[in-house]
Amino acid sequence: METVTDSSQESNIRALKLTVGLYILVLAMKLAVYFATGVMAIFAEALHTLSDIFVSSFLLVASIWSRRQADETHMFGYGRAQNVAALVAATLFISFTSFELYREAIPRLFEPEAASYQNLSLAIGVIIISMFIAAIPLINLFRQKKRGAAAKAQLTELFNDELGLLAALVGTLFIMQGEYIADPIASIAVATIIAYNAAGLFRENMSFLLGRSPGHEFLSKVKNIARSVDGVLGVHDMRAEYIGPDTVHIGMNIDVKPGLPIEVADRIAEEVREKVHKSVRGGYCVIHVDAAERQ
C-alpha cells in the first residue's frame, strides 16, 4: 500500500485548477446558447456546470487544505478534508442540480409542444465543443495513477458531464426532427445520471469518514511484515483505518519472548515500525509489546 505522493497531489491540484477555469468558459457558452435556442437540455447542462464550479472550487480548497501538517487539534493531519469535500459535493449534486432539473423537466413532459426552439445547429455545435473541453481534464485525471478523494470526486463529475452532454446532444437531435418531448426526457436523463453517481460518491466517502478499513489483504501484508522481524513471535489485535487519501493509521500488538529486557523489546518494536513505514509511507503505526505466553 502506498500513499499519494507530493507530486501526485500537485498533479491533482493542477488538474482541479484547470477544470474550474474550463467550467467557467463552458458555463458562459451554455447560457448564451440556451437563451439563443430555448433548448431546456442546454439549460440543464448550464445548471450542472454552475454547480460544478462551486463544487470544484470547494474540492480544490480541500485538496490544498488537506496537505496541512498534523497539529494539536487534528493529530493525524487533515487528509480527511478531501473526503468531507467529496461528501458535500455529492450532497450538492443531489439536492441542487438533480432536484432542480427534475422540477423543471417533469412538467414539460405533459406540454412538450409549448416550447419554442431556434438556432438548433448552434446548440449542437456548443454541445460538441463542450464535450471536447470536458475531455481535457478528464483524460488528465484518468491518466494519473494515484488520485486523492477530491480528484476522484472530480473525475466522477467530469464523467457525469460527458454523459449529460451526450444526453443533451441526442435530445437536441430529436428536437430537430420535431420530437419535442425529447427535450424534457434528455433533461431528466441528465438529472438521473447526476443523482446516481452522486449517491455512489456519498456512500464511498461516508465509509471513509466512519473509519473504513483498508481490507483483509492489506492487514495480512502488514502482519507478515511484522512477523518477518527477528524477535517477533506473534501479531494480534491489529486495527487499521484510513485517515486520508491512501494514508492509514495502524495499531497492533506484537508478542516477544517473556523476560526480554525492555530495551531489546523497544528495539524490536521500532524495527517493526520502520519496516511497516517502508510499505505504508506517510502512515501512522502504533505498536504495543506483549510477552508471549509460555508453552
N, C-alpha and C positions, 0 to 999 in steps of 0.2 A: 504494500500500500504506500503510495507516495502522496505528498501534499502538493497543492497548487504552488508552483514556484513564483518568484517575484516577476520573472519575465512573462509568465502566463497571465499574472494579474495585470501587468501593464498592457498586454495584448487585449485582455478583456475590457479594460478601461478605454483604450483607443477605439475598440470596436463600438462600445456604447456611445462614445462621443460622436463618432461618425454616424451612427444610427439616429441620434437626436437631430443632427443637422439635416440629414436626408428626410426625416419625418416632417420637419418644418417646411421644407421645399414641397414635399408631396401633399401636405395639407393645403397649402396655398393653391396648388394645381387642382386638387379635387373640389375645393369650394368654388373656384372660378368656373369649373366645368359644370358643377351642379346647377349654379344659377343660370348658366347658358343653355342647359339641356333639360332640366327638370327631372332627370332620372334619379329616383329615390335610392337606388342601389349605390350610386355615386355618393349621395349624402350619407348613407350608412357607412361607406368606407371613409368618408371625411370624419365622421364621429369616431370611428375606430382609430384613425390616425391621431385625432386630438387627444384621446385617452392614452395613446402610445407615447405621445410627447411627455405627458405628465408622469406616466409610469416609468419610461426610460430614463427620464431625468432623476427620478427617485432612486432607481436601481443604480444609476451612475454615482449618486451621492453615497449610497450604501456601500458600493464597491470600494470607494475611496476611504470611507469611514471604517470599514472592516479591517483595514490594514493597520489601525492604531494598535499600539502595544498594550499588553495587559497592565492593569493598574489596580488600586485597592478596591475600586467599585466592581470591575469586571476582571477577575483574577485569571481567567482563561482567554482574555482578549475579546475582540469584537467581531469574530468571524461569523457569528450567527446574525449579524446585521443584514447580510445578504439574504438569509432565509426569511427574515422579517419583511424585507422589501419585496421578495417574491410573493410572500403571503398577501401583502397589501395589494400587490399588482393583480393577483388572481381575484381578490375581492372586487377591485375596481372593474376588471373585465366583466364580471358577472353583474354587479349591481348597477354600474353606469352604462357601459356600452350595450350589453345584451338586452337589458331591460328596456332601454330607450328605443332600440331598434325593433323589438317585439311590439312595443306600444305604438310605434309609428306605422309599422308594416301590416299588422293584422287587420286593422280596419280597411286598408286598401284592397285586401283580398276580396272584399264584397263590393267594391266600387272601382274596379280596375280601369274602366273607361273614363272615369272622371279626370284623370291626369292628362296633361298635355306635354308632348315631347318635341324637341327640336335639336338640331345640330348633333345628331346621334353619332355621326362619324367622328366628331371631336371627342365624345365620350370614349369611344373605342380606342382612339389614339392615346388618350391620357391614361386609361387603364393599362394598356400595354407598356407605356413608358414607366408607370408606377411599379409594374411587376419587375421590370429590369432594375429599377432603382433599389427596390426592396431586396433584390437578389444579391446586391453587392455586400452589405454587412452579413447577410445570411450565409453566403459562401465563406466569408472571412471567419465567422464564428464556428461554422461547421468544420473547418479545416483545423481548428485548434484541438490539440489532444487533451488538454486539461482546461476545464471550464468551471468557474465558481457558480454558486446558486443564482446570482444576479445575471450572469452571462447565459446560463441555461434558461432562465425565465425569458431573457431577451430573444434567445434562439427560438423558443416556443412561440413567442409573439410574432416574430418575423415569418415563421412558417404559417401562422394564422393569417398573416397579411396576404401571403401568396394564395392561400385557399380562398380567402374572402374576395380578393381581386379576380380570381378565376370565376367565382360565382357571379360577381358583378359583370364580368365580360360575357358569360353565357347568357345572363339575363338581358343585357343590352342587345345582344344579337337577336334574341327572340322578340324584343320590343320593335326592332327594325322590321321584323316580319309581321307586325301587327298583333303580337301576343302580349298585350299589355299586362296581363296578370303575372308575367314573368318577373316584373319589377319587384312587387312585394315578396314574391317567392324567393328571389335572389337575396333580398334584404334579410328575410327570415333565415336563409341558409347561412349568411354571414354571422348573424346573431347566434345561431346554434353552434357554429364552429368555435366562436369565441367562448361560449359558455362551457362547451365540452372540454376544451383544452385548459380553461381556467380552473375547472373542477379538479383535473388531474394535477395541475400546478399547486393548488391549495392543499390537496391531500399529501403530496410529496413533501412539501415544506413544513406542514404541520407535524409530520412524522419526525423531521429533523429537530424541530423545536421541542418536541416531547422527549428527546433523548434517544434517537434512533441508534441501534447497534450497527456496527459495520458488517456484521454477519458471521456465520459459523466458520467460513473459510478463512477469514481474516484472523479470528480468535485462535484457530488451530495453528496458523502460521506463527503468530506471536508466541503461543505456548511452546511450540517446537524450538523457537529461537531461545527462549528462556531455559529450556531443558538442555540445550546444547552447551551451556556454560558449565565448566568444571566446578563441581561442588553443589550443584542444584540437584536435589533428589526427587523433587516433585513440584508441580504447579497446580494451584487450585484457587477457587473463589475469584476467577477473573471476571472483570466487568469492563465494558468499553462503550463509549458513546461519541457521536460526532459533536464537536464544539465549534465547527466552522467548515468551510468548504474543504472536504477531504482532510480535515485535521481532527485527530482522535485523542480523547482522554482515556487512558488505560489504567486500571488498578488490578493488582494481583498479589497473591501470597505465594512465596516460594519456600519449600522445605529444604533445610540444610541439616547436616549431621548434628545430633544432640551434643551439647557441651562445647561446641565450637566457639572460640574467642569472638567477642563482639566485633573486633577489628577485622577479623577474617570474614565474618558474616556480612559486614558492611561492604567489604571489597567485592564479595560475590554479587551482592545486590547492585552495586554500582556497575559491575561488568554486564549484568543482565540489562540494566537501564541503557547503557551505551550501545549494546547490540540491538536493542529494540528501537532506539532512536535512529540508528542507521537505516532501518527498514521503514520507520514511520517518522520521517523528517518533519520537525516542527510540531510534533505532537507532545503530549504530556504523559509520563509514565510514573506511577506511584507504586512502590514495591514494599510489601511487608514481609519480614523474615520470620519463619516459624521453625521450631525444632521438629524434625521428623519423628514420628512415633517409633519407639524401639520395637523391633520384631521379637 
